[in-house]
Amino acid sequence: MSVSTSANINIRVDAEVKSKAQEVFLALGLDMTTAINIFLRQAIRKNGIPFELTVEEPKPKTREFGRMKGRMWEAEDHDWFEPLEDFKEYM
C-alpha cells in the first residue's frame, strides 16, 4: 500500500490572472488547489502539457468602422460609403 504525502508548490502569477482563474474554478465547483492538481495529473497522464501549445500567426488587421459627417468609412482601406446602400453593394 502506497502512502501519499503532500508537497507545497509556490508560484507567482499576475494578480488579475489568479482572480479570473479563481472565478472560473469557482463556477466549476473547484478551488485553486484542486484545479492545479487536475492539471498536474493530466500532464502526467498525457506525458506532456495537457493541451496543444502553438505559436499563433499574427492576426490580420480587423476592419473597424467609424462615422464621419454622416458617412461610413473603413479605417483600413479608407473606402467611403454612403449610408447602408453603398455599403451593401461594397460587401
Backbone torsions as a table, in degrees:
resi	resn	phi	psi	omega
1	MET	NA	131.9	-178.6
2	SER	-89.5	133.3	177.4
3	VAL	-96.3	124.4	-178.4
4	SER	-90.2	130.4	174.1
5	THR	-117.9	154.0	179.8
6	SER	-103.6	155.5	178.0
7	ALA	-133.3	148.1	178.5
8	ASN	-91.9	144.3	173.3
9	ILE	-123.6	126.3	176.3
10	ASN	-109.2	121.9	179.0
11	ILE	-130.7	156.2	175.5
12	ARG	-110.7	131.0	175.4
13	VAL	-136.3	158.8	175.4
14	ASP	-59.4	136.6	-176.6
15	ALA	-58.6	-38.0	-179.7
16	GLU	-68.9	-39.1	177.7
17	VAL	-62.1	-45.2	179.3
18	LYS	-60.1	-46.8	-178.0
19	SER	-62.1	-45.8	179.8
20	LYS	-65.7	-39.3	178.1
21	ALA	-64.4	-41.9	178.9
22	GLN	-60.7	-38.4	177.5
23	GLU	-61.8	-44.1	179.0
24	VAL	-63.0	-48.1	-178.1
25	PHE	-63.6	-40.2	178.0
26	LEU	-59.9	-42.6	178.1
27	ALA	-62.4	-28.0	178.2
28	LEU	-89.5	-0.9	-179.1
29	GLY	79.0	24.6	-177.7
30	LEU	-117.7	155.1	168.0
31	ASP	-102.2	173.8	-176.7
32	MET	-60.7	-43.5	-178.8
33	THR	-59.7	-45.2	-179.6
34	THR	-65.1	-42.6	179.9
35	ALA	-62.4	-43.2	178.1
36	ILE	-64.4	-41.0	177.5
37	ASN	-62.2	-39.7	177.2
38	ILE	-61.1	-46.6	178.8
39	PHE	-58.1	-48.3	-177.8
40	LEU	-64.3	-40.9	178.8
41	ARG	-66.1	-37.5	177.0
42	GLN	-67.8	-36.7	176.8
43	ALA	-61.8	-41.2	177.2
44	ILE	-64.9	-47.0	-178.1
45	ARG	-60.4	-41.6	-177.7
46	LYS	-87.1	-10.2	-176.0
47	ASN	58.9	42.0	-179.6
48	GLY	170.5	-169.9	176.7
49	ILE	-67.1	131.4	-173.1
50	PRO	-80.8	23.9	173.0
51	PHE	-154.3	162.9	-176.0
52	GLU	-74.5	132.1	173.8
53	LEU	-104.5	125.5	-179.5
54	THR	-136.8	159.1	171.2
55	VAL	-99.8	116.9	-177.6
56	GLU	-76.0	141.5	172.9
57	GLU	-69.0	146.6	176.9
58	PRO	-57.3	135.4	-179.1
59	LYS	-74.7	139.7	176.4
60	PRO	-65.1	155.4	178.9
61	LYS	-57.8	135.6	177.0
62	THR	-81.8	150.9	178.0
63	ARG	-83.2	124.5	179.0
64	GLU	-113.7	139.7	-179.4
65	PHE	-115.3	141.0	177.9
66	GLY	-135.6	174.1	178.4
67	ARG	-116.1	138.2	178.3
68	MET	-147.3	115.6	178.0
69	LYS	50.9	44.0	175.8
70	GLY	76.4	1.5	178.3
71	ARG	-112.5	152.0	175.4
72	MET	-94.3	143.3	175.5
73	TRP	-133.8	148.8	178.1
74	GLU	-99.6	116.8	-173.0
75	ALA	-60.3	-36.1	-173.9
76	GLU	-70.2	-49.7	-175.9
77	ASP	-102.9	-8.3	-177.9
78	HIS	58.8	34.5	174.2
79	ASP	-81.7	135.2	-178.3
80	TRP	-99.0	144.7	179.8
81	PHE	-131.8	142.3	163.7
82	GLU	-73.6	158.2	-179.6
83	PRO	-51.5	158.1	-176.9
84	LEU	19.2	-53.6	-174.0
85	GLU	-61.7	-50.9	-180.0
86	ASP	-65.9	-36.8	178.6
87	PHE	-62.2	-42.9	178.7
88	LYS	-61.4	-41.0	179.1
89	GLU	-64.7	-38.2	-179.3
90	TYR	-63.2	-39.4	-177.6
91	MET	-73.4	NA	NA
